[in-house]
């Protein structure tokens, strides 16, 4: 019997200890949450209040604090559930009435808040409850009733800032047109009575912003904007952890195109309301503000957060990320993002078509690139660099007529240092299409733009020679060679080697071996790695019966090109 009693007592003692521990733990979480809320650390407060609720779900002070925290974090449905419980527990307590009415108003149930507030006011006149009633009536669009309540409150409580806040809110929300001037007067009066009234500064900031937006006089509009920013400064000085103030200020700066300042405000908001909490649009405003400053890496997480929570933003974010990846030379990613942005193609900038096309080329999808660039060229032919690249792309795909069409369109819209080269490229397209006379005309146009352009001189000489002009053709090619001998330009030396090889090809049929040797020596001096110059040098010496020098030349060819069959064959024929 004694053993049984001892066991029972031990069990009861353990139960008491467990309950006591739970109560202490719950109290610790509650106190930590309360302290965090008082300091404006609402996210931290939410972490602790969840634990406190789990451990003691029937404790009304804990439930009330939870409602306040969730209201502050805009988690309205949960806040309403807790606020209703608190109100039902004691509907005579002022704080419970205010908490429940606020939760109803912020969950679009303002009409249900008014009877609760009126019930309290019938028992006891209170300016704070009156202000809450005005706000509920305004939210319910009962403006006449709100005005009656507010003017009565002002007459009863002429020394209370809340009475003037109530009137200011009515004028601010007046339909069909807000009466901002009267709203400002009442907010100013509230601040006369209490200069530290954060809500009055907050509302004034929004008033001045909206007054500036509707003002047609630029100077006056700028003055209103400046006053708005001064009020935001006051709010953040008085309440540095007022997340709503940082958000509203950041939004206004974003809408004004002041992206750097907007970034500062919205980053502060995100410190107070991390990703996944607070206003969804904060991620969009911050992400785009960073994007506008070419800070793509920083923008990405905010833009992706916005897109993950608002479907309509997904293609907009894809368009931004497409540009970011293009600038970062992440071509495949850029292409995929542009594809995802196709639903809002009507909102693309003209340059987006060029970016999409270029990214597709580098990513290896040339067929798609051609189609995209065709549209880009029609939309924005003044993108000089892209037009040039597109025409060259067409040339590389053997679409010579289309290439020339783009080159001509570029010439019509962009006159710059590439003009002479473009005329040569047009000529090359004609030549490839066997339109030799048109090619000659294009090369001559190039020389008309730049008479010293050796590439045009080379191509004109080669083409005339191909036409059978054995006077002017060689004359032009020799001009290129002589220029290459004295020029410091690598291009000019390369053109000279090309002219040498072309003339050698002409002379080999006439067996002008010495001319080939003399010319090829110049070629090997201009470019010691020119296989063509060395092999023609070998041909020349072999034609002159100079076996040893021919062998040397062919061996140089094989050093540069070990698989050159012509050099191997000729060396073998020479007994090497």
Beta strands, then each sheet from edge to edge (+ up, - down):
end
